[in-house]
Amino acid sequence: MPLSFIPQQMCFGTRRLLPILCRQTLHRRPYSTFSQTRPELTSVGFLRSLRIKWQLHNLKKPWNFDPDEFVGGARFVWQQLHEIVLENDDDALRSIKHSMAPNVYRQFEERINENESTSNYKHPATLEDAHIINVFGRITNRDVSLSILVEYLVHYMPTHADLHDFWDKPIWAFETPLLTFREEGYMTDPVDDLSWKLTSLNHPYGQQAKTATHKLF
């Protein structure tokens, strides 16, 4: 199943979508999200929660967007990619290359090629929870896009006797175009469907990085 996991039907309605803009770059220093004790999902906060609900509500009329369906799709994407890494399945990764940004594809290539004894990702794991933590808009000279940040809570259970269970709380960014600019440069047309791409594994718009750690144990 491709990462464009939530087909949406278009019925044009509104442009009240993107009050917040952010820098175009997604490149930030990586930071460790691993913990030896179970962390809590990050609290979104009342005001941010209202803004997220309002922005996602504005997607409902044009594209029949359903936040619960989106989170379900994001959970499926994590599970699919975890299995690919666990099974060293290069062919499966290549088959969904079009549904992720080049930097994300390279990161999963690196995870597949990591040694099992030193990798944090090549262990059996259970996805305990996931939720939307933020929503951002982005404007380029070609289109207006929306990014949704999904925070996961993952429980890794190594089978090696000398390793203990540990937790990961990654934040992934999924992006879709909403409007495309016409040749005149100022008129826009809505896209027919929302086509989500996985664009970052490193919390691209949030807090600056903590100290990076390649291996927890």
Residue pairs with C-beta under 8 A, 6 or more apart in sequence:
1 76
1 80
2 96
2 98
2 99
3 77
3 96
3 99
3 100
3 196
3 197
3 198
4 99
4 195
4 196
4 197
5 73
5 74
5 76
5 77
5 196
6 65
6 66
6 69
6 70
6 73
6 194
6 196
7 193
8 63
8 64
8 65
8 193
8 194
9 63
9 64
9 193
10 62
10 63
10 190
10 191
10 192
10 193
11 61
11 62
11 63
11 64
12 62
12 190
13 61
13 62
14 58
14 61
14 62
15 179
15 188
16 58
17 55
17 58
17 59
17 137
17 144
17 146
17 178
18 55
18 137
18 139
18 144
18 146
18 178
19 55
19 137
20 51
20 136
20 137
21 136
21 137
21 138
21 139
22 136
22 137
22 138
22 205
24 138
24 140
26 101
26 103
26 173
26 199
26 200
26 202
26 204
27 103
27 204
28 202
28 203
28 204
28 208
28 209
29 208
29 209
29 212
30 202
30 209
30 212
31 202
31 203
31 209
31 210
31 211
31 212
32 210
32 211
32 212
32 213
32 216
33 168
33 169
33 170
33 171
34 120
34 166
34 167
34 168
34 213
34 216
35 166
35 167
35 168
35 169
36 164
36 166
36 167
36 216
37 167
38 153
38 155
38 167
39 153
39 167
39 169
41 129
41 131
41 151
41 153
41 169
42 133
42 151
42 169
44 52
44 131
44 132
44 133
44 134
48 134
51 135
52 132
52 134
52 135
55 135
55 146
56 65
56 67
56 132
56 135
56 148
59 65
59 146
59 194
60 66
62 190
63 193
63 194
65 194
67 132
70 132
70 148
71 130
71 131
71 132
71 150
73 196
74 130
74 150
74 172
74 174
75 127
75 130
75 152
77 172
77 198
78 127
78 130
78 152
78 154
78 172
79 127
80 96
81 93
81 108
82 121
82 125
82 127
83 89
84 92
84 93
84 108
84 112
85 108
85 111
85 112
85 121
85 122
86 121
86 122
86 123
86 124
88 112
89 112
90 109
90 112
93 105
93 108
93 109
93 112
97 105
99 196
99 197
99 198
100 108
100 197
100 198
100 199
101 197
101 198
101 199
101 200
103 200
104 198
104 199
104 200
104 201
107 201
111 119
111 121
111 122
114 121
114 122
116 122
117 160
118 215
120 156
120 166
120 168
120 214
120 215
120 216
123 156
123 157
123 158
123 159
123 163
124 156
124 157
124 158
124 159
125 154
125 155
125 156
125 157
125 168
126 154
126 155
126 157
127 152
127 153
127 154
128 153
128 154
128 155
129 152
129 153
130 150
130 151
130 152
130 153
131 150
131 151
132 148
132 149
132 150
132 151
133 149
133 150
133 151
133 171
134 148
134 149
134 205
134 206
135 146
135 147
135 148
135 149
136 146
136 147
136 149
136 205
137 144
137 145
137 146
137 147
138 144
138 145
138 146
138 147
138 175
139 145
141 181
141 185
142 180
142 181
143 177
143 178
143 179
143 180
143 181
144 177
144 178
144 179
144 180
144 181
144 188
145 175
145 176
145 177
145 178
146 175
146 176
146 178
147 173
147 174
147 175
147 199
147 204
147 205
148 173
148 174
148 175
149 171
149 172
149 173
149 203
149 204
149 205
149 206
150 171
150 172
150 173
150 174
151 169
151 170
151 171
152 168
152 169
152 170
152 171
152 172
153 167
153 168
153 169
154 167
154 168
154 169
154 170
155 165
155 167
156 165
156 166
156 167
156 168
157 165
158 164
158 165
158 166
163 217
164 217
166 216
166 217
170 201
171 202
171 203
171 206
172 198
172 200
172 201
173 198
173 199
173 200
173 201
173 203
173 204
173 205
174 196
174 197
174 198
174 199
175 196
175 197
175 199
176 191
176 194
176 195
176 196
176 197
177 191
177 195
178 190
178 191
178 194
179 188
179 189
179 190
179 191
180 188
180 189
180 191
181 187
181 188
182 188
182 189
202 209
